[in-house]
Amino acid sequence: MKFYVIGDVTVDHLYHLDRLPAPGEEVTPRHASMKPGGAGGTISVTLARLGHTVTLAARVGDDPFAEYALSRVRESGVSESAIQRDPERLTSTITVMQTGAGERAMISDGAANRQLDPAKLKAKDIESADALIINAYAMIEGPQREYALKAIEAARSAKTRVPVFIDLGTGAVNKAGTSLKADVLGADYLMLNQHELQALTGTSSISAALAQLGEAGAQQVIVKVGKMGSITWTPTETELVDAVRPEGKVVDSTGAGDTFTAAFAHAILGGASMAGAARAANAAGALAATGIGAQERSITAADLAGALPGAAPTPAAPAAAEAPTPAPAPARTTRARKTSAS
């Protein structure tokens, strides 16, 4: 399958702390690292490792961080034909501080990513894809927003309509609020977590938020609910798909949501039901959290086999991909069950 992905590529500075520092306080991390990241980069790398042909649209600076931010993208065989270089702005960086108890704080700079030039978008690249995936950070501001909206229009108007997957992000929703809703309702699949869902709709419960999205015209929504798993919603059915317990210790949640998105799209295009795709995505997101860094843990078709029994094998990954040896597949999955999602 061919995917066209629009989203950020970044360099992530990760600090694992006993507690988040108070204003003016200096603390020493238990572990610190620098890793390639960004939603666009992580989604692209995950799809490429699963054997797909992927083109990533992002923008980096003309600086040393650019090569590092794109290093896993390049190793995985993702096409860089839509990568732009910015002579004035720096490559985006994100500082992530998180504790073992799950507390998390971030400093994010969109930098060159927000200047993605829409004049360089080639509609034929969208029209020839099997799916378009956009992270909502690309829909917030600057030329990158125009690029994303132009790509959605190309997907909708293609001779053979290209399905659109839109994945929200907490920072994006916090910044845009309910104004983002009009831009994302046209997605064939809208993915977001509980906080993002309620912020997008201005409601206080999952059920009220989903009802509002349904009234506004949403057709297929996937809500990530952390340790509970995920909820799939259509105008006629709602299901809670239980979480998958990974083999290995959960050490870093950075990029887990982006990995979820990639695995979900992979499974949907492979013919899975929404619940089946969510089950595979739950497994992928959980496994991603067993490595430090958004793109550290390679997710393979074998990893998802247990979550998608009977799924057709995917093609081998491109020869350029030199991913780390995968950890064992998830130990178990549990049956999806219907829920009121309240």
C-alpha positions as CSV (number, residue, x, y, z in Angstrom):
1,M,0.0,0.0,0.0
2,K,1.0,3.6,-0.6
3,F,0.7,6.2,2.2
4,Y,1.2,9.9,2.0
5,V,1.9,11.3,5.5
6,I,1.8,15.0,6.5
7,G,3.3,15.8,9.9
8,D,6.3,17.1,11.9
9,V,9.7,15.6,12.1
10,T,11.6,16.6,15.2
11,V,14.6,15.9,17.5
12,D,13.3,14.8,20.9
13,H,15.2,15.6,24.0
14,L,13.8,13.1,26.6
15,Y,14.3,13.5,30.4
16,H,13.0,10.8,32.8
17,L,12.6,12.3,36.2
18,D,11.6,11.3,39.7
19,R,9.3,14.4,39.7
20,L,8.7,17.4,37.5
21,P,10.7,20.5,38.7
22,A,9.1,23.4,40.4
23,P,9.6,26.9,38.9
24,G,13.2,27.9,39.3
25,E,14.3,24.4,40.5
26,E,17.0,22.4,38.9
27,V,16.7,18.6,39.0
28,T,18.8,15.7,37.8
29,P,17.2,13.2,35.5
30,R,17.3,9.4,36.1
31,H,17.9,9.1,32.3
32,A,18.4,11.5,29.5
33,S,18.5,10.9,25.7
34,M,18.1,12.4,22.3
35,K,16.0,10.6,19.7
36,P,14.4,11.3,16.3
37,G,10.7,12.0,16.7
38,G,7.7,13.9,15.5
39,A,4.3,12.6,14.6
40,G,4.9,12.6,10.9
41,G,8.2,10.9,11.2
42,T,7.0,8.3,13.6
43,I,3.9,7.4,11.6
44,S,6.0,7.2,8.4
45,V,8.7,5.0,10.0
46,T,6.1,2.6,11.5
47,L,4.3,2.2,8.2
48,A,7.5,1.7,6.3
49,R,8.7,-1.0,8.8
50,L,5.3,-2.7,8.2
51,G,6.2,-3.0,4.5
52,H,4.4,-0.1,3.0
53,T,5.5,2.5,0.5
54,V,5.5,5.9,2.3
55,T,6.0,9.5,1.3
56,L,6.5,12.0,4.1
57,A,5.7,15.7,3.7
58,A,7.6,17.8,6.3
59,R,10.1,20.7,6.5
60,V,13.4,20.8,8.3
61,G,16.1,23.5,8.7
62,D,19.5,23.7,7.1
63,D,21.2,22.6,10.3
64,P,22.8,19.5,11.8
65,F,19.6,18.5,13.6
66,A,17.9,18.0,10.3
67,E,19.9,14.9,9.4
68,Y,19.4,13.4,12.8
69,A,15.6,14.1,12.8
70,L,15.4,12.3,9.4
71,S,17.8,9.5,10.3
72,R,15.2,6.8,11.0
73,V,13.0,8.0,8.2
74,R,15.9,7.4,5.8
75,E,16.9,4.1,7.3
76,S,13.3,2.8,7.0
77,G,13.1,3.6,3.3
78,V,10.5,6.4,3.5
79,S,10.5,8.6,0.4
80,E,12.0,12.1,1.1
81,S,10.7,13.6,-2.2
82,A,8.2,15.8,-0.2
83,I,10.7,16.9,2.4
84,Q,11.5,20.6,2.2
85,R,14.5,22.5,3.5
86,D,14.2,25.9,5.2
87,P,17.2,28.2,4.9
88,E,16.1,30.4,7.8
89,R,14.3,28.4,10.4
90,L,15.7,25.6,12.6
91,T,14.6,22.0,12.6
92,S,11.9,21.4,15.2
93,T,12.9,20.2,18.6
94,I,10.8,18.9,21.5
95,T,11.8,18.6,25.2
96,V,9.9,15.9,27.0
97,M,10.0,15.6,30.8
98,Q,8.2,12.6,32.3
99,T,8.1,10.7,35.6
100,G,7.6,7.1,36.4
101,A,4.2,8.0,37.7
102,G,3.1,9.1,34.3
103,E,3.3,12.9,34.8
104,R,4.5,14.7,31.7
105,A,5.5,18.1,30.5
106,M,6.7,19.2,27.1
107,I,8.4,22.2,25.4
108,S,7.6,22.1,21.6
109,D,8.8,24.4,18.8
110,G,7.1,23.9,15.4
111,A,10.0,25.9,13.8
112,A,10.6,24.8,10.1
113,N,7.7,22.4,10.1
114,R,5.1,25.2,10.2
115,Q,6.5,26.7,7.0
116,L,5.8,23.7,4.8
117,D,5.2,25.3,1.5
118,P,1.8,24.4,-0.1
119,A,2.9,25.5,-3.5
120,K,5.2,22.4,-3.6
121,L,2.4,20.0,-3.0
122,K,1.8,17.7,-6.0
123,A,-1.9,16.7,-6.2
124,K,-0.9,13.6,-8.2
125,D,1.1,12.3,-5.3
126,I,-2.1,12.4,-3.1
127,E,-4.3,11.0,-5.8
128,S,-2.0,8.0,-6.4
129,A,-1.8,7.1,-2.7
130,D,-4.0,4.4,-1.0
131,A,-4.4,6.7,2.0
132,L,-3.6,10.1,3.3
133,I,-2.6,10.5,7.0
134,I,-2.4,13.9,8.7
135,N,-1.4,14.8,12.2
136,A,-3.4,17.7,13.5
137,Y,-0.3,19.8,14.4
138,A,0.0,20.3,10.7
139,M,-3.5,21.9,10.6
140,I,-3.0,24.6,13.2
141,E,-1.1,27.5,11.7
142,G,1.2,28.8,9.0
143,P,1.7,27.5,5.5
144,Q,1.7,23.9,6.8
145,R,-2.0,24.3,7.6
146,E,-2.7,25.4,4.0
147,Y,-0.7,22.4,2.8
148,A,-2.7,20.0,4.8
149,L,-6.1,21.4,3.8
150,K,-5.0,21.4,0.1
151,A,-4.0,17.7,0.5
152,I,-7.4,16.8,2.0
153,E,-9.1,18.5,-0.9
154,A,-6.9,16.5,-3.4
155,A,-7.8,13.3,-1.6
156,R,-11.5,14.1,-1.7
157,S,-11.6,15.1,-5.4
158,A,-9.4,12.2,-6.7
159,K,-11.0,10.0,-9.3
160,T,-10.8,7.2,-6.8
161,R,-11.4,8.9,-3.5
162,V,-8.4,8.6,-1.2
163,P,-9.3,7.8,2.5
164,V,-8.2,10.4,5.0
165,F,-7.0,9.5,8.5
166,I,-6.5,12.5,10.8
167,D,-4.8,12.1,14.2
168,L,-5.2,14.9,16.7
169,G,-2.6,15.9,19.3
170,T,-3.0,17.4,22.7
171,G,-1.0,20.5,22.0
172,A,-2.8,21.1,18.7
173,V,-6.2,20.8,20.3
174,N,-5.2,22.9,23.3
175,K,-4.1,25.7,20.9
176,A,-7.0,25.5,18.4
177,G,-9.8,24.3,20.6
178,T,-13.2,23.8,19.1
179,S,-12.3,25.8,16.0
180,L,-10.4,22.7,14.8
181,K,-13.6,20.6,14.6
182,A,-14.7,21.9,11.2
183,D,-11.4,21.0,9.6
184,V,-11.3,17.4,10.9
185,L,-14.9,16.3,10.6
186,G,-14.4,15.3,6.9
187,A,-11.8,12.6,7.9
188,D,-12.8,9.1,7.0
189,Y,-11.2,8.1,10.3
190,L,-10.7,10.6,13.2
191,M,-8.3,9.5,16.0
192,L,-7.8,11.3,19.3
193,N,-7.5,10.7,23.0
194,Q,-10.2,11.4,25.7
195,H,-8.8,14.8,26.6
196,E,-8.6,15.8,22.9
197,L,-12.1,14.6,22.3
198,Q,-13.6,16.7,25.1
199,A,-11.5,19.8,24.3
200,L,-12.5,19.5,20.6
201,T,-16.2,19.4,21.5
202,G,-16.2,21.5,24.7
203,T,-18.0,18.6,26.5
204,S,-17.3,16.8,29.8
205,S,-17.9,13.2,28.8
206,I,-17.0,10.8,26.0
207,S,-20.6,10.0,25.2
208,A,-21.6,13.6,24.9
209,A,-18.6,14.4,22.8
210,L,-19.2,11.5,20.4
211,A,-22.9,12.4,20.1
212,Q,-21.9,15.9,19.2
213,L,-19.5,14.7,16.6
214,G,-22.1,12.4,15.2
215,E,-24.6,15.3,14.9
216,A,-21.9,17.3,13.1
217,G,-21.4,14.6,10.5
218,A,-18.5,12.4,11.8
219,Q,-18.7,8.9,10.6
220,Q,-15.8,6.9,12.2
221,V,-14.0,8.0,15.3
222,I,-11.4,6.2,17.4
223,V,-10.8,7.3,20.9
224,K,-7.6,6.3,22.7
225,V,-8.3,5.7,26.4
226,G,-4.9,4.8,27.8
227,K,-4.9,1.7,30.0
228,M,-8.5,0.9,29.0
229,G,-7.5,0.5,25.3
230,S,-9.5,2.4,22.7
231,I,-13.1,3.0,21.7
232,T,-14.4,2.7,18.1
233,W,-17.5,4.7,17.2
234,T,-19.8,4.9,14.2
235,P,-23.3,6.4,14.1
236,T,-24.7,2.9,14.7
237,E,-22.2,1.2,17.1
238,T,-19.8,1.9,19.9
239,E,-17.2,-0.7,21.1
240,L,-14.6,-0.7,23.8
241,V,-11.5,-2.6,22.5
242,D,-9.5,-3.7,25.5
243,A,-5.8,-2.8,25.9
244,V,-3.1,-5.3,25.0
245,R,-0.5,-6.1,27.6
246,P,3.0,-6.0,26.0
247,E,5.9,-8.2,26.7
248,G,8.5,-6.0,28.3
249,K,8.5,-3.1,30.7
250,V,6.8,0.2,29.6
251,V,9.5,2.8,29.8
252,D,8.5,5.7,27.6
253,S,5.2,6.7,26.1
254,T,6.7,9.2,23.6
255,G,5.3,8.4,20.2
256,A,3.0,5.6,21.3
257,G,-0.1,7.4,20.0
258,D,1.5,8.0,16.6
259,T,2.5,4.3,16.4
260,F,-1.2,3.5,17.3
261,T,-2.3,5.7,14.3
262,A,0.1,4.0,11.9
263,A,-0.9,0.5,13.0
264,F,-4.6,1.3,12.8
265,A,-4.3,2.6,9.2
266,H,-2.2,-0.4,8.3
267,A,-4.9,-2.8,9.6
268,I,-7.8,-0.9,8.0
269,L,-6.2,-1.0,4.6
270,G,-5.4,-4.6,5.1
271,G,-9.2,-5.3,5.4
272,A,-9.6,-5.4,9.2
273,S,-12.8,-4.1,10.9
274,M,-12.6,-1.0,13.0
275,A,-12.5,-3.1,16.2
276,G,-9.8,-5.4,14.7
277,A,-7.7,-2.4,13.6
278,A,-8.1,-0.8,17.0
279,R,-6.9,-4.1,18.6
280,A,-3.8,-4.1,16.4
281,A,-3.2,-0.4,17.2
282,N,-3.5,-1.0,20.9
283,A,-0.8,-3.7,20.6
284,A,1.4,-1.5,18.6
285,G,1.1,1.5,20.9
286,A,1.8,-0.6,23.9
287,L,4.9,-2.2,22.3
288,A,6.2,1.2,21.3
289,A,6.2,2.3,24.9
290,T,8.7,-0.5,25.7
291,G,11.6,1.4,24.0
292,I,13.0,4.8,24.8
293,G,12.2,7.2,22.0
294,A,9.3,7.5,19.6
295,Q,10.9,5.4,16.8
296,E,13.0,3.0,18.9
297,R,10.8,-0.1,19.1
298,S,10.3,-1.5,15.6
299,I,6.7,-2.7,15.1
300,T,6.5,-5.6,12.6
301,A,3.7,-7.6,11.1
302,A,4.6,-10.5,13.4
303,D,4.0,-8.2,16.4
304,L,0.5,-7.6,15.2
305,A,-0.3,-11.1,14.2
306,G,-1.6,-12.0,17.6
307,A,-3.9,-9.0,17.7
308,L,-5.2,-9.7,14.1
309,P,-5.7,-13.4,13.8
310,G,-6.1,-14.5,10.2
311,A,-4.8,-11.3,8.8
312,A,-3.1,-11.5,5.5
313,P,0.7,-11.3,5.6
314,T,2.1,-7.9,4.6
315,P,5.0,-7.5,2.1
316,A,8.5,-7.5,3.4
317,A,9.9,-4.1,4.4
318,P,12.1,-2.2,2.0
319,A,15.7,-3.4,1.9
320,A,16.8,0.0,3.3
321,A,15.1,-0.7,6.6
322,E,17.5,-1.7,9.2
323,A,15.3,-1.7,12.3
324,P,16.2,-3.2,15.7
325,T,15.4,-6.8,16.3
326,P,11.7,-6.9,17.4
327,A,10.8,-7.9,20.9
328,P,8.3,-10.8,21.4
329,A,4.7,-10.3,20.3
330,P,2.0,-9.3,22.8
331,A,1.1,-12.0,25.3
332,R,-2.6,-11.7,24.9
333,T,-5.5,-9.6,23.6
334,T,-9.0,-9.5,25.0
335,R,-12.3,-9.5,23.2
336,A,-13.9,-6.1,22.2
337,R,-17.1,-5.4,24.0
338,K,-19.9,-3.0,23.4
339,T,-20.1,0.0,25.8
340,S,-22.1,3.1,26.3
341,A,-18.8,5.1,26.2
342,S,-20.0,7.3,29.0
